[in-house]
Amino acid sequence: MDKVTELKPDVVILDIGMPILNGLDATKEILRDNPQAKVLILTMMDAERVMQAARDAGARGYILKSDASRVLVGAILALEYDNTFFTSRVAERVHGGYLENVHSAQKKRMVVPSLGPREREVLQLVPAGESTKQVAGLLNIRPITADSHRSNIMRKLGTHKTVGLVLYAIRNGIMKVSSNDTDIEERASSTA
């Protein structure tokens, strides 16, 4: 660390497993003291979590020692010209992990609450502006039952206002927006 502070190099090559200070902590310290420096990790560790930790620490490049004879000079030049450099195997693993995280997040967002058949019918009528009494009359049920279905829907959708039901209905194609009301979703979002 003393040499890095003294010489202020443009590119610093570190291993993850160093004796006194590991490469991740060293990366953070170097970049804290010299933000213009570019850190290249040269290591045998090809675990995805270590690669991601190196990126999170601020490393601009990550190459495996097994690839060093082929790519080390190119990696240094890439960092020197303010680019990043990851050997193909590292890039595949990091990119694969990123895509897996994106896919997982999309799956979580796409979880649709399980609504019963009667709840779906109520959901189609409430955003259309029907009162609880009108919904009950249209579905031939008691108003208290219609209100109970509406409460259950709101609980399942995690909303406490009718505007939340409207937004859900618009976003899921249950309710269509006319061309005169193209900004209804934006107006509803601002009041939610």
Secondary structure, 3 states (H helix, E strand, C coil): CHHHHHHCCCEEEECCCCCCCCHHHHHHHHHHHCCCCEEEEEECCCCHHHHHHHHHHCCCEEEEHHHHHHHHHHHHHHHHCCCCEECHHHHHHHHHHHHHHHHHHHHHHCCCCCCCHHHHHHHHHCCCCCCHHHHHHHHCCCHHHHHHHHHHHHHHHCCCCHHHHHHHHHHCCCCCCCHHHCCHHHHHHHHC
